[in-house]
């Protein structure tokens, strides 16, 4: 089966694959994770606020994003973001934001719905007695969340947050549909150019597996550590 396997095409392509492709993939993963956790935490607080004007829109947003195929969201935002930018800026024509910015906005908004549910579970895992104790000490709601609840919630949910980040890392390959040169896109271009589809796609799969497996082992270590702290 591997008698005609060309390892040389992989070796020749390594600088391009990792300098251009993997750099883009990791950058998108890091930025989308940061934005997704930030927005997700805000959505979780809105959903738990008990105020209908805040909780209902947050719940609707989360349910919508979790119910629509991600690849469809990528296409939607890729075509809609320029018109949204035109509406915000009042420009005479659609604002060209670029494929990277469009994909970053899409990933951030989409993943925020999943991070919101993770953070909501983390916040609800904190005993209500701690909130009551903070209120008895005269702490305001923002102070209670900022100093008491959220730090513990982040610690409890850190393994799950990292697991969702691994899923996000794998999902970045979907930007391939926009012809963006992520790691998979770079591997595909080399495969098409040299006619070595088996070699390049197999190598891409091995790299994704290696990174995801290493990250999952880190998650296991954190899970054990959090369990000990508890």
N, C-alpha and C positions, 0 to 999 in steps of 0.2 A: 504493500500500500504506500509506503514512504520511500520507494526506490527512486522516485523522481522528485522527492522533496528538496526544495532549494533553500537551504539555510542562509545562503549568501545574500539573497534579496532582503531578508530580515535584518541582517547585520548592516547592510548598506543603508537601510532606511531608518535605523535607530535614532540618529540625530534629528531627523525630520519628525519622526513619530513623537519623540519626547519633548523636543524643543518647541514645536508648534502645537502638536495635537494634545499631548498630556498637560502642557502648561495651560492651555485653554480650558481643558476639562477640570483641572484642579482649581483654577481661578473661578470658574463658574460655580463649582461646588461650594467653595469657601464663601463667596459673596452671597449666593442664594441661601446658604445655611444661616449666615448672620442675619440677613434680611428676613428670612422666614421665621426664625426664632423670635426676633424682635416684634414683628407684626403678629405672629402667632400668640405671643404672650399678651399683647394688647387685646386680641380677639378673645382669648380665654378670660381675661379680666372683665371684658364687656359681657360675655355670656354668663359669668357668675355674679354680675353686679346686682341682679334682681330688679333692674330698671328695664321695663319693656322696650323703651326707646333705644336702648343699647343692646340688650340681650337678643331680641328678635332679629335685628339686622345681622348681628354676628352669627347667630345660629343659621340663618338663611344663607349667608355667604359660605360658611363651612360646609353645609350640606350640598350646596351647589357645586363647589369645587371638588368635593369628594365623590360626586355622582357623574362627572363628565370625564370622558377619556382624555388623558393628558396630551396625547398627540393632537387631538382636536383643539385643545386650549392653545397649543403652540401655534397652530395655523391661525386661530382667531386673533390672538394678540399680535402676531406678525403683521397681519393686515389691518388690525384696528388701531394699534398704538399710534401710527402716523396721523390718523384722523383725530384721535384723542388729543395728541399734541397740537394739532391745528386748532382744535376747539379751545384748548387752554391758553395758547399763545395768541389766538386771533389772527393767525397767519392766513394768507390767501390760498395756500395750497398745503397738502399734507406734509407734516414734518418728517424728514427722513432721519430716523433714529438709529438705523443700522441693525443688523441681525443680532449682534452680541447684546446690545441694550434691550432689544425686544425679547430675546430669550431669557435674559436676566430678570426682567420684569415678570415674565411668565412663570419662571421657576419660583421666584420669591412669592408671588401671589398664590400660586398653586400649593406650594409646600407649606405656606403659612397655615392653611386649613388643617393640615395633619399635625404640625407642631402645636397648633392651638389645642387640639384634643389631648395631646400628650401633656401639655402644661396644665390643662384643666384637671386632668387626673392627678398630676403632681400637687396642685394647690389643694384639691379635695382630700389628698392623703395626709395633710397636716391636721393634727387634732384641733378641733374647734376651741378647746380650752386655751390654747395658746393665743388665739385671736381674742378671746374674752379677757385673758390676762393683760394683753397689750392695751385693749380698750380701757381696762380698769386703771392702767397706769397713765391714762390720758393721751395715748398715742392716737394720731389721726389714721384714717383708712390708708392713705398713701404711705405713711410711716410704717404701719403694720405690715403692709404688703412688701415694702422695700427692705425692711430690716428683719422681719420675722418669717413671713410666709415664703416669699419668692426664693431667698437663698436656700432654704430647706427643700423647696420643691425642685429647684434646679439640681440639687445634689441627688435627690431621690430619682429624678427622671433622667439623669445624665446618660446611663446606659441606653435607655430607649431613644433619647435624642440622637445619640451616636448611631444607633441602628437605623434610624430614619435618614441620617446623613449618608450612610452607606447606600441606602436605596436611592437617595438623590444622586449620588455619584454614578450609580448604574444608569439612572434615568437620563443623565446628561447626553448619553449616546443618541437620544431622540432628536437632538438638534441636527442630526445628520439629514433629516427631511428638509431642512432649510439650507442645505449645502454648506454648512459651517464646518470648518476644519477643526473638529475636536479630535480626540484620539481615534475613535472609530472612523471618522471621516477621513483622517490622514491615512489610516490603514487601507481604507477603501480606494483612495486615489492611487496609492502605490500598487494595490492589487489590480486595478483596472489598467494602469500604465504598463506594468510588466507582465500582465496576464498570469498572475500568481495569486488567485483568489484563495485557494486552500491554505497556503502558507500564511498569508497576511491575516485572514479572518481567524485562523486557529491561534496565531500569536496574540491577536487582540483579545481573544477569549481567555487565554492564559494570563495575560497581564491584568485584565479585569478581575479574574478569579483570585490572583495572588494578592492584589491590593485589598479586595473585599474580605478575603479570608484573614489577612493580617489584622485588618480593622476589627473584624468580628472577634478575634482573640483578645484584642484590647477591651472590647465591650465585656467579654466574660470576666476579665480581670477586674474591671470596674464594678461589675455586678457583685462579685465576691467581696470587694472592699466595702461597697455600700452596705451589704448585708452585715458585715462585721461592725460597722459604725452604728447601725441600728441596734 
